[in-house]
């Protein structure tokens, strides 16, 4: 029988070099991604999963009835956020939806290329292009393109949105959309709901330090408690993230006088 405080030493594994140490294997009661609860709270405010569920369709029909796609979509997008492999079979069944494929690399990128040469005193840049615009507008255009490349690189590194291993083009298209949805949710959290001390964290840092919070899950009659580790994100910091998310939630209309 489990100890009233939730611990039991009967199933522990001991180490010979120090018999005071005990190892307990209770994987079903432990999660390594407790920080996703903050993303789930933000998703509830922004409604991204519900939006995706409205535009994706599941053509399967079975004896057990049909269900909304919000749950599978949220699961696959959470897998994208923590860089695990989404379920390819589920993705293939959602290919009949009408979600358009995002244009990750605009065609205008091919209109020119930038080369630069660094000297001892300054940076001299050369832009070779066929764009017939004033020089200032050409520079502004390619500066924006360079910023866009930074976000594309971040998506490749943090979200792994180029990991498209499904067997059909349509399934990979849906998978890319789920990765883009995970990127948007992470970027919304970074820009809208991060306290000042972590305002400049990259999506990779948020994944490794916020999402990957270890927690022990304790279930009671009325509540499910996540006993979260305070390593990179302390309790006050997590509470501030939830407060900023709560400020984004639409306020109910005032009661009629």
Helices and strands as residue ranges (DSSP letters): E 13-15, E 18-23, G 27-29, E 30-31, H 36-46, H 48-55, H 70-81, H 88-92, G 107-111, E 112-118, E 123-129, H 135-154, I 155-159, H 169-192, G 196-198, H 203-206, I 207-211, E 215-219, E 224-228, H 235-248
